[in-house]
Amino acid sequence: MQRLRELSRRVEAVYGEMADIYAGYQQARGLHCRSGCGACCLHPEIEASVLDMLPLAMHLFDQGTAESTLAQLEAAPAGTSCPMYQPLSFDGKQGQCRIYQWRPTLCRTFGAAGYRDKHGKTALSTCKTIKQERSSAYAETLIAMELDPPPMLSHARQQVNQLDYELSRSSLPIAEAMQAALRKVLFQACYSEVDIDQQIA
């Protein structure tokens, strides 16, 4: 359990570095998300690795809600939007993230990161909402990309993945990744308790 706790702290440390780099670029270029916009959160295909979700799983375990959260996730229908998103409008596009501090890599970099398109050129991971509402900033960013390239999404993923390749080797729908992380933490906690009992005996 101690290994998972230390690994969780290391993931959070990388997330802190991301805030400086990716959010800094996003703010500097004027491509930040509109406050309360949750359009992206409605897409069930948003993916994360088990490692991405480890800090959240550890937090829920420490709060004593890991088992109940896992049960809720297991009972939810497959293919739904992020279970940690709380819609606040009729169409669901306005809302808030209930796990903002522990959100995964993709959520931290979207809108602020570059990626390689099918031609190998750098493109910007920006949603339709940002393109429409911040069209001038978006156009200026595209023009400036050669001299002021965006931080790459692949680099952010690599920073996290190198901490533990086993837990980051595959991406899953965010709800499934969350379930897997919770099961991992709960299993290790149970194993640790058994080990302590055997030492006492």
C-alpha positions, 0 to 999 in steps of 0.5 A: 500500500505504501508503494501505491501511496508514494506512486500517487504522490509522484503522479500528483507532482507531475500534475503540478508541473503540468499546471505550470506548463500547459495551463500557462500556455493556455492562459498566455494564448487566451485559449482557456475554457469558458467557466462552467463549460462541460461539453467535453465531459459529456463524451463517453470516449474520454480516456485515462489510464489506471495510473492517471486515476490513482491519486483520485482513488487514493483520495477516496480511500483516505476519505472512506468512500472508495468502496461506495464510489466503486459500487456506484461506478459498477452500477452505472450503465456503460458508455455514459459520460464522465461519472465525476462531472456534475451537469448544471444545465438542462442540456448538460453542457454547463456544469462542474468537475467534482474531481478537478484537483485529481483530474487525469492527464487528458483533462489537464492538457486539452486545449493547451497541448499540441499533437502530431497530425496524420502528416506529422505536423504539429496541430492544436488539441482545441475544442469547437467551443474554444475555436468559436468563442475565442476565434481571434486567439485561436487564429493568432495561436495557429500563426504563431505556432512555429515560433511559439510551439505548444507543449506536446500532449505526448510529452505529458503522457510520457511524464506520467507513464514513465512512473509506472508502465504497468499501470499506464500501458493502456487507456480506458474509458474514464469510468473504467479507469477509475474503477480499476484504480479503486480496485487496485487500491482496495486490494492493496489495502486489504492485502496490507491488513492481512500482512499486518495481522499475520505479523501480529500473530 
